[in-house]
Amino acid sequence: MEIGLTKEIQTIPKLTMITNGTIEVNGEMHPVLELDIEPGEDSEEENLGFTWYAVSMTNTTLTIQLEFANAHFISANSARERMKVLIRDPLLFTSYDGLEIEREHL
């Protein structure tokens, strides 16, 4: 999945520092990025489990690999699921000039 941003951001030097949407700071895990599936009308939530990891990043995109526990249930019906992405740490995702990105650009 590729997430496009409407404003350029600084790239994160080591994407592997994001583990299950968290990063470690001074020995404590802090949430930075949250992904969630909004079920479709006919979806069964227990079939929508997944894990993910960041694959690559540019100044305007973040590519994430999704691995579904039951991939054959995803969008199996006409009412498709939707992916929700929430950036929980705007200090990690900063503009190209080093400023915090306003919410309307996330």
NORTAJO-V808802 format. One record per residue. N is the residue number from 1. D_LAST is the distance of its C-alpha to the last C-alpha in whole Angstrom. Layout:
n=(N/N)
d_last=(D_LAST/D_LAST)
This chain:
n=(1/2/3/4/5/6/7/8/9/10/11/12/13/14/15/16/17/18/19/20/21/22/23/24/25/26/27/28/29/30/31/32/33/34/35/36/37/38/39/40/41/42/43/44/45/46/47/48/49/50/51/52/53/54/55/56/57/58/59/60/61/62/63/64/65/66/67/68/69/70/71/72/73/74/75/76/77/78/79/80/81/82/83/84/85/86/87/88/89/90/91/92/93/94/95/96/97/98/99/100/101/102/103/104/105/106)
d_last=(16/13/10/9/6/7/8/10/10/13/14/16/19/20/18/21/20/18/20/19/16/18/19/22/23/27/28/25/22/19/16/13/11/13/14/16/18/19/22/24/27/29/27/29/26/29/28/25/24/23/22/19/19/17/19/17/15/14/13/10/11/12/15/16/19/20/24/25/28/29/28/30/29/25/26/29/30/29/26/23/21/17/15/12/9/8/7/10/11/9/12/12/9/10/10/13/16/15/13/11/7/7/5/6/4/0)
